[in-house]
Amino acid sequence: MRALEQVRALVTRHRFRCAGEALLQEALAQVLTEAGIPFQREVRLGDAGRIDFLLTEARVGLEVKVDGGLSEVTRQLLRYAEREDIHALLLITTRSRHDSLPAHMQGKPVRVAVLRGGLL
């Protein structure tokens, strides 16, 4: 899925200068806006919960995590992947251990963008 890989590359190239998940989400919104990528924030996905970003045209869900264990994040993404209105998922994280997520959930591509420089 082209949009998934495009956003993953965009995020991993960018150096985020912020502290905490809320500020990272604000910075990510700015990066997406500057790149001309249409999105919605804090989209309610029924019983699956609320995803941080949804790329409106490609139906790619973006979840931002600076904390949390692998099993917790996996369960959360699996709930999102069960939704028909989500076509792919990208986890944006500061945790390298999250990089071991499966490449597909419910037949949908899942990618991880680890912010190697971390946050300030």
Residue pairs with C-beta under 8 A, 6 or more apart in sequence:
1 58
1 60
1 87
1 88
1 109
2 58
3 37
3 55
3 57
3 58
3 60
3 88
4 58
4 60
4 88
4 90
4 109
4 111
5 111
6 37
7 32
7 37
7 55
7 60
7 62
7 90
7 113
8 90
8 111
8 113
10 31
10 32
10 35
10 37
11 28
11 31
11 90
11 92
11 113
11 115
12 113
12 114
12 115
12 116
14 31
15 117
16 24
16 27
16 28
16 115
16 117
16 119
17 27
17 119
17 120
18 24
18 26
18 27
18 119
18 120
19 119
19 120
20 66
20 119
21 64
21 65
21 66
21 67
23 119
24 64
24 66
24 92
24 119
25 41
25 52
25 53
25 64
28 53
28 62
28 64
28 92
29 39
29 41
29 53
32 39
32 53
32 55
37 55
38 55
38 56
38 57
39 53
39 54
39 55
39 56
39 62
40 53
40 54
40 56
41 52
41 53
42 50
42 51
42 52
43 50
43 51
43 53
43 54
43 61
44 50
45 51
45 61
45 79
45 80
45 83
45 85
45 86
46 83
47 79
48 79
48 80
48 82
48 83
49 76
49 79
49 80
51 61
51 62
51 63
51 80
51 86
52 62
52 63
52 64
53 61
53 62
53 63
53 64
54 60
54 61
54 62
54 86
55 61
55 62
58 87
58 88
59 85
59 86
59 87
59 88
60 86
60 87
60 88
60 89
60 90
61 80
61 86
61 88
61 89
61 90
62 89
62 90
62 91
62 92
63 73
63 76
63 77
63 80
63 89
63 90
63 91
63 92
64 92
64 93
65 73
65 91
65 92
65 93
65 94
65 95
65 98
66 93
66 94
66 95
66 119
67 95
68 95
70 97
70 98
70 100
70 101
73 91
73 93
73 98
73 101
74 101
74 102
77 89
77 91
77 101
77 105
77 110
78 105
78 106
80 86
80 89
81 89
81 105
81 106
81 108
81 110
82 106
86 108
87 108
88 108
88 109
88 110
88 111
89 105
89 108
89 109
89 110
89 111
90 110
90 111
90 112
90 113
91 98
91 101
91 110
91 111
91 112
91 113
92 113
92 115
93 112
93 113
93 114
93 115
94 114
94 115
94 118
94 119
95 114
96 114
96 116
98 112
98 114
99 112
99 114
101 110
101 112
102 110
103 109
103 110
103 111
104 110
